[in-house]
Amino acid sequence: MNNDSELRILGLTLARGGSKSVPKKNIKKIEGMPLIGYTIVEALKSQYLTRYIVSTDDEDIQKIVIKLGAEAPFLRPSEYSTDEASSVSAMQHAVKWVEQQEGVKYDYVVELMCTNPLKTVEDIDLSIEKLISTNSDSVIAVHKLEDHHPIRIKKIINDKIIDFCLPESPETRRQDLKPDAFIRSGSIYALKRDHLMIDNSRYGSEKSRPYILPAERAINVDTEIDFMIAEVLIKKKENEL
C-alpha cells in the first residue's frame, strides 16, 4: 500500500503537563530518553503520516518535543487540558487547528499515546494499513489478557466471592480459559477523521477493529512501578539489537 499523497493522515500525540501519578511523567527519562521521545522516534519513521504533531499545554514539554524533532505548534487551551477533559475533545481541537492552518481536511487521524513507549513504526503503519484496507471506523491497539482473564474476575457480595460475569470451573488452568480475552492497550488509535470529528468517538462502533500488540510492547506507563518495568523492557530490547 502506498500513500502517494492521496490520503491525508494526521499523527497526533496528546501530552498534558498535569500528571497526578508521576509529575511531568511525559518527559521523565527512561534510559536517557524522555518518555514521549520513544513515541516521537517511531512516529517520525512512518511512511504514511502526512504530518505528525504533539498537543500539549506545557511549555517545558513543548520545548522538549521540538528538540526531539517533532512539531508542537501550539499550546493547548486549558479547557482541553483538565482532568475532566476527554481525549476526544483534545484531539478535535488539534485537528481543527491543523485544518484551519492548512486550509484542507484530513482523511484519517492516528493518536499515538506517549505513555506506551514500546510500540514500533511497524505497529503504527500496520494499524493504518488495516484501517484503510478494511474501511473501518477505527483500528485500535489491544493485547491479550492472561492472568486477568474475565473468568477470573470476581465481585464480593455479603463477604462472599461471586463470579463477576463468567462462571469459573474450579482449578481451570490459565491456558484453558476461553474465549481469548483482549483489553485496549492505549498506544494506537487509528481513526477515520469523521469518526472522530462527527461521531465524537475513538472506538466502539460496529466497524472498530483490533490491532493486536504483543505483550512485550503493550506496557502503559502511569506509575513509578510502570517506569521500572518499562526500563527493564527497553534495556532488553536494546540488548537484542
Phi, psi and chi 1 to 4 in degrees:
 res  aa     phi    psi   chi1   chi2   chi3   chi4
   1 MET       -  133.0  179.2 -176.3  128.7      -
   2 ASN  -117.2  144.6  -68.5  -49.2      -      -
   3 ASN   -77.9  -42.0 -166.8  -10.1      -      -
   4 ASP    51.4   25.1  -67.7  -26.5      -      -
   5 SER    64.5    8.3  -60.4      -      -      -
   6 GLU   -78.3  -41.0  -63.9  175.5    3.7      -
   7 LEU   -99.7  136.0  -63.8  173.0      -      -
   8 ARG  -101.8  118.2  -64.3  179.2   57.3   76.7
   9 ILE  -124.5  118.5  -55.9  174.8      -      -
  10 LEU   -98.1  121.7  178.3   64.7      -      -
  11 GLY   -90.5  138.8      -      -      -      -
  12 LEU  -145.3  131.8  173.6   61.4      -      -
  13 THR  -122.8  130.0  -66.9      -      -      -
  14 LEU   -93.8  128.0  -56.1  178.6      -      -
  15 ALA  -139.5   82.9      -      -      -      -
  16 ARG   -75.4  147.2 -167.5  165.4   64.9   93.2
  17 GLY   -84.7  -15.1      -      -      -      -
  18 GLY   -96.5   46.2      -      -      -      -
  19 SER   -65.2  134.2  171.0      -      -      -
  20 LYS   -89.2  -36.9  -66.7  -69.7 -166.9  -63.5
  21 SER   -68.7  -48.6   54.2      -      -      -
  22 VAL  -135.0  112.2  179.4      -      -      -
  23 PRO   -54.4  134.9  -25.8   34.9      -      -
  24 LYS    52.8   37.7  -60.6  -89.5 -170.6  178.3
  25 LYS   -61.8  -29.4   75.4  173.9  179.3 -177.6
  26 ASN   -65.6  -20.4  -66.6  -36.0      -      -
  27 ILE  -117.4    8.0   52.5  175.3      -      -
  28 LYS   -66.1  138.2 -179.3  178.8  170.5   68.2
  29 LYS   -85.4  141.0  -70.8 -173.8  176.7 -179.3
  30 ILE  -124.6  119.4  -57.0  177.4      -      -
  31 GLU    53.9   39.0  -74.7  -67.9  -78.2      -
  32 GLY    84.9   -5.8      -      -      -      -
  33 MET  -113.6  132.0  171.2   86.2   80.0      -
  34 PRO   -56.2  142.4  -23.1   33.0      -      -
  35 LEU   -47.9  -46.1  174.5   59.7      -      -
  36 ILE   -64.9  -23.2 -165.7  171.6      -      -
  37 GLY   -62.0  -33.7      -      -      -      -
  38 TYR   -64.2  -37.7  -69.8   94.1      -      -
  39 THR   -71.6  -42.0  -66.7      -      -      -
  40 ILE   -59.4  -46.2  -71.4  172.8      -      -
  41 VAL   -57.3  -44.9  165.9      -      -      -
  42 GLU   -73.8  -38.5  -61.9  -56.0  -51.4      -
  43 ALA   -62.0  -39.8      -      -      -      -
  44 LEU   -70.4  -12.7  -66.6  177.0      -      -
  45 LYS   -87.3  -12.8  -64.9  176.8 -172.2  175.0
  46 SER   -61.2  137.4  173.0      -      -      -
  47 GLN   -85.1   -7.1   62.8  179.5  -50.6      -
  48 TYR  -110.4  -24.6  -62.7  128.4      -      -
  49 LEU   -70.2  122.6  -65.0 -179.4      -      -
  50 THR   -69.9  -39.0  -51.4      -      -      -
  51 ARG  -152.7  146.6 -173.6  175.0 -178.9 -177.4
  52 TYR  -130.8  126.2  170.5   66.9      -      -
  53 ILE  -132.7  160.4   69.8  166.3      -      -
  54 VAL  -114.2  130.5  174.6      -      -      -
  55 SER  -103.3  115.0  168.6      -      -      -
  56 THR  -138.2  156.1 -176.9      -      -      -
  57 ASP  -103.5    5.0   61.2  -33.8      -      -
  58 ASP  -117.7  125.3 -173.8  -77.9      -      -
  59 GLU   -66.2  -35.9  -71.3 -175.4   -1.2      -
  60 ASP   -63.4  -43.7  -69.2  -23.8      -      -
  61 ILE   -63.8  -43.3  -65.2  175.8      -      -
  62 GLN   -56.4  -45.4 -175.8 -176.9   43.3      -
  63 LYS   -64.3  -41.1  -70.0  174.5 -176.9  175.4
  64 ILE   -68.9  -40.6  -72.6  172.1      -      -
  65 VAL   -58.7  -46.4  164.8      -      -      -
  66 ILE   -64.8  -40.2  -66.8  169.9      -      -
  67 LYS   -62.1  -32.3 -172.3  174.7 -179.2  179.6
  68 LEU   -81.2   -2.0  -70.7  167.5      -      -
  69 GLY   101.0    5.0      -      -      -      -
  70 ALA  -104.1  168.8      -      -      -      -
  71 GLU   -90.5  138.4  -73.4 -170.5   73.1      -
  72 ALA  -138.4   75.0      -      -      -      -
  73 PRO   -78.5   -2.7   29.5  -35.0      -      -
  74 PHE  -153.8  162.9   55.9   81.1      -      -
  75 LEU  -100.4  125.6  -76.2  174.4      -      -
  76 ARG   -64.7  132.8 -166.7 -166.9  -43.3  163.7
  77 PRO   -58.9  151.8  -24.1   34.2      -      -
  78 SER   -61.2  -31.2   57.7      -      -      -
  79 GLU   -66.9  -17.4   61.4  -97.1   35.2      -
  80 TYR  -104.4   13.7  -56.8  115.0      -      -
  81 SER  -128.6   11.2  -55.1      -      -      -
  82 THR   -83.7  170.5   64.7      -      -      -
  83 ASP   -61.5  -29.1  -70.7  -22.3      -      -
  84 GLU   -87.5  -17.7  -68.1   75.1   29.9      -
  85 ALA   -66.9  138.0      -      -      -      -
  86 SER   -84.9  156.7   66.9      -      -      -
  87 SER   -61.5  -36.9  -65.6      -      -      -
  88 VAL   -59.3  -46.4  165.8      -      -      -
  89 SER   -65.7  -39.3   66.0      -      -      -
  90 ALA   -66.9  -39.3      -      -      -      -
  91 MET   -67.1  -41.7  -70.3  173.6   66.8      -
  92 GLN   -61.5  -39.4  -71.3  173.2  -25.2      -
  93 HIS   -60.1  -45.7  167.7  -95.3      -      -
  94 ALA   -64.2  -43.2      -      -      -      -
  95 VAL   -62.5  -45.8  172.8      -      -      -
  96 LYS   -60.1  -41.9  -71.2  174.9 -176.2  175.5
  97 TRP   -61.9  -47.8 -168.6   97.8      -      -
  98 VAL   -66.5  -43.5  170.2      -      -      -
  99 GLU   -66.8  -36.0  -70.0 -178.2  -16.9      -
 100 GLN   -67.9  -38.7  -73.1  172.9    0.3      -
 101 GLN   -65.1  -42.3 -177.3 -157.8   43.4      -
 102 GLU   -89.8  -20.1  -62.8 -175.4   14.4      -
 103 GLY    74.7   22.3      -      -      -      -
 104 VAL  -151.4  148.9   62.5      -      -      -
 105 LYS   -87.0  153.8  -73.6 -175.0  177.3 -178.3
 106 TYR   -92.0  161.3  -83.0   77.2      -      -
 107 ASP   -94.9  -36.2  -60.4  -67.0      -      -
 108 TYR  -138.4  153.7  -61.2   95.9      -      -
 109 VAL  -129.5  133.3 -179.3      -      -      -
 110 VAL  -123.0  110.0 -177.0      -      -      -
 111 GLU   -84.1  126.4 -177.7 -170.4   10.3      -
 112 LEU  -116.2  107.1  -56.9  172.5      -      -
 113 MET   -75.9  132.0  -67.4 -177.2   65.1      -
 114 CYS   -76.0  -10.4   59.3      -      -      -
 115 THR   -86.3    3.0   50.6      -      -      -
 116 ASN  -118.2   83.6  -58.7   78.1      -      -
 117 PRO   -76.8   -9.5   29.0  -36.0      -      -
 118 LEU  -100.9    0.6  -75.5  156.7      -      -
 119 LYS   -64.7  153.5   62.4 -179.3  163.4  -65.9
 120 THR  -115.7  167.9   65.9      -      -      -
 121 VAL   -61.6  -31.3   64.8      -      -      -
 122 GLU   -63.0  -40.8  -71.5   79.6   15.3      -
 123 ASP   -60.8  -43.6  -64.5  -37.1      -      -
 124 ILE   -62.8  -51.8  -64.1  166.8      -      -
 125 ASP   -70.2  -35.3  -76.2   -6.3      -      -
 126 LEU   -67.3  -34.3  -72.7  171.7      -      -
 127 SER   -64.5  -42.3  -63.1      -      -      -
 128 ILE   -64.9  -43.9  -66.3  169.4      -      -
 129 GLU   -59.8  -42.9  -71.5  179.0    9.7      -
 130 LYS   -67.0  -40.7 -175.0  171.4 -175.8  178.5
 131 LEU   -57.2  -46.2  174.6   68.8      -      -
 132 ILE   -75.5  -45.2  -64.7  168.9      -      -
 133 SER   -68.4  -27.8   66.4      -      -      -
 134 THR   -98.1   -3.5   60.3      -      -      -
 135 ASN    54.6   42.0 -167.7   31.8      -      -
 136 SER   -83.8  160.0  -60.5      -      -      -
 137 ASP   -70.7  -38.0  -70.5  -25.0      -      -
 138 SER  -155.5  151.4   62.9      -      -      -
 139 VAL  -127.3  121.0  169.1      -      -      -
 140 ILE  -124.6  148.4   66.6  171.4      -      -
 141 ALA   -73.3  133.1      -      -      -      -
 142 VAL  -134.7  161.7  -59.3      -      -      -
 143 HIS  -139.7  156.1   59.3  -82.4      -      -
 144 LYS   -74.4  137.8 -172.7  178.5  176.4 -177.9
 145 LEU   -86.9  137.9  -71.4  169.3      -      -
 146 GLU  -111.6  -88.6  -60.5  -69.6   -8.5      -
 147 ASP   -63.1  -25.8  -78.3  -19.6      -      -
 148 HIS   -99.2   32.7  -62.5   95.7      -      -
 149 HIS   -57.7  142.5 -169.5  -76.6      -      -
 150 PRO   -53.7  -29.7  -27.3   34.8      -      -
 151 ILE   -62.3  -28.2  -73.8  175.0      -      -
 152 ARG   -89.7   -3.7  -70.3 -169.9  166.9 -177.5
 153 ILE   -84.0  132.8  -62.2  174.1      -      -
 154 LYS  -125.1  162.5  -52.7  -60.0  177.1 -177.5
 155 LYS  -122.4  160.0   53.9 -170.9  172.3 -177.1
 156 ILE  -115.4  119.5  -62.6  174.5      -      -
 157 ILE  -125.4  123.6  -60.8  176.5      -      -
 158 ASN    51.8   41.7  -64.4  -34.2      -      -
 159 ASP    64.8   25.1 -157.5   35.9      -      -
 160 LYS  -121.1  144.3  -65.8  179.7 -179.7  177.8
 161 ILE   -85.6  121.3  -62.0  172.8      -      -
 162 ILE  -123.5  140.5  -52.2  -65.1      -      -
 163 ASP   -55.8  135.2  -71.0  -29.6      -      -
 164 PHE   -76.9  -50.2 -164.1   89.8      -      -
 165 CYS  -142.1  -27.7   58.2      -      -      -
 166 LEU  -127.4  140.8  -64.5  171.3      -      -
 167 PRO   -72.3  143.3   26.0  -33.7      -      -
 168 GLU  -112.4  124.6  179.5  179.7   14.7      -
 169 SER   -77.7  133.6  -62.1      -      -      -
 170 PRO   -54.9  138.9  -25.1   34.5      -      -
 171 GLU    66.3   22.7  -51.5  -55.8  -34.4      -
 172 THR   -68.7  131.8  -56.5      -      -      -
 173 ARG   -74.8  149.9  -60.2 -179.1  -53.3  164.9
 174 ARG   -54.1  -44.7 -177.5 -176.6   68.8 -178.8
 175 GLN   -68.9  -11.3   57.7  -93.5   38.5      -
 176 ASP   -96.5   -2.1  -65.4  -28.3      -      -
 177 LEU   -73.4  119.3  -62.7  173.3      -      -
 178 LYS  -134.0  152.8  -63.0  -63.4  177.7 -175.6
 179 PRO   -72.6  164.1   30.0  -36.2      -      -
 180 ASP   -55.7  141.8  -69.5  -18.4      -      -
 181 ALA  -118.1  144.3      -      -      -      -
 182 PHE  -131.5  153.3  -61.8   85.6      -      -
 183 ILE  -130.0  147.5 -171.0  168.8      -      -
 184 ARG   -59.5  132.0  -77.7 -171.9  -66.4  118.7
 185 SER   -89.1  -14.4  -51.1      -      -      -
 186 GLY    78.5 -128.5      -      -      -      -
 187 SER    63.6  -69.1 -164.3      -      -      -
 188 ILE  -137.2  127.3  -58.1  168.2      -      -
 189 TYR  -127.9  102.7  -69.0   85.4      -      -
 190 ALA   -98.9  123.8      -      -      -      -
 191 LEU  -133.9  150.1  -38.9  167.1      -      -
 192 LYS   -64.1  140.1  -78.0 -177.2  176.1  176.0
 193 ARG   -56.3  -43.3 -178.8 -104.4 -174.4 -146.9
 194 ASP   -73.0  -23.3  -72.4   -7.5      -      -
 195 HIS   -65.1  -37.9 -171.7   51.7      -      -
 196 LEU   -75.2  -50.7  172.7   68.0      -      -
 197 MET   -81.4  -30.1  -56.5  -57.4  -72.0      -
 198 ILE  -105.2  -45.3  -63.4  174.3      -      -
 199 ASP   -80.9  -10.7  -60.7  -22.1      -      -
 200 ASN    56.7   44.9  -62.2  -50.5      -      -
 201 SER  -146.4  153.3 -175.7      -      -      -
 202 ARG  -106.7  -23.0  -68.3 -173.3  -61.5  163.2
 203 TYR  -165.8  172.7   59.6   90.6      -      -
 204 GLY   105.2   -6.2      -      -      -      -
 205 SER   -79.8  174.8   77.2      -      -      -
 206 GLU   -69.2  -13.3  -68.4 -177.4   -3.1      -
 207 LYS  -111.1   38.6  -64.2  176.7   69.3  177.6
 208 SER  -105.1  129.9 -177.8      -      -      -
 209 ARG  -123.5  159.2  -65.4  176.8 -177.2  -95.4
 210 PRO   -93.8  147.7   34.7  -36.0      -      -
 211 TYR  -116.4  116.9  175.0   77.2      -      -
 212 ILE   -88.2  114.8  -59.2  174.1      -      -
 213 LEU   -85.5  139.9  -81.6  174.4      -      -
 214 PRO   -68.4  151.8   22.8  -30.7      -      -
 215 ALA   -55.4  -35.2      -      -      -      -
 216 GLU   -71.9  -10.4   65.2  -90.4   17.7      -
 217 ARG  -113.5   10.0  -63.3 -153.6  -63.0  -86.0
 218 ALA  -101.2   -0.9      -      -      -      -
 219 ILE   -54.9  131.5  179.5   72.5      -      -
 220 ASN  -111.8  117.5 -179.1   51.1      -      -
 221 VAL   -90.3  113.9  177.2      -      -      -
 222 ASP  -132.4  -31.0 -172.1   47.8      -      -
 223 THR  -121.3  172.4   66.2      -      -      -
 224 GLU   -61.0  -36.8  -69.1  -73.2   -1.2      -
 225 ILE   -63.5  -39.8  -68.5  175.1      -      -
 226 ASP   -61.1  -39.5  -65.2  -28.1      -      -
 227 PHE   -60.9  -41.0  -89.0   97.6      -      -
 228 MET   -63.7  -43.4  -65.5  168.4   63.2      -
 229 ILE   -65.1  -43.6  -64.5  169.9      -      -
 230 ALA   -61.7  -38.8      -      -      -      -
 231 GLU   -62.6  -42.6 -175.4  171.9   28.6      -
 232 VAL   -62.3  -44.8  169.5      -      -      -
 233 LEU   -66.9  -38.1  -67.1  171.2      -      -
 234 ILE   -68.8  -41.6  -72.4  168.1      -      -
 235 LYS   -60.4  -41.9  -79.1 -177.9  178.9  177.8
 236 LYS   -62.5  -43.3 -179.3  175.7 -176.5  -67.9
 237 LYS   -63.2  -43.4 -178.9  179.9  177.9 -179.2
 238 GLU   -63.6  -37.7  -69.1  172.3  -13.5      -
 239 ASN   -70.0  -23.3  -69.9  -25.0      -      -
 240 GLU   -83.5  -14.8  -69.1  171.8   -9.9      -
 241 LEU   -75.3      -  -65.9  177.3      -      -
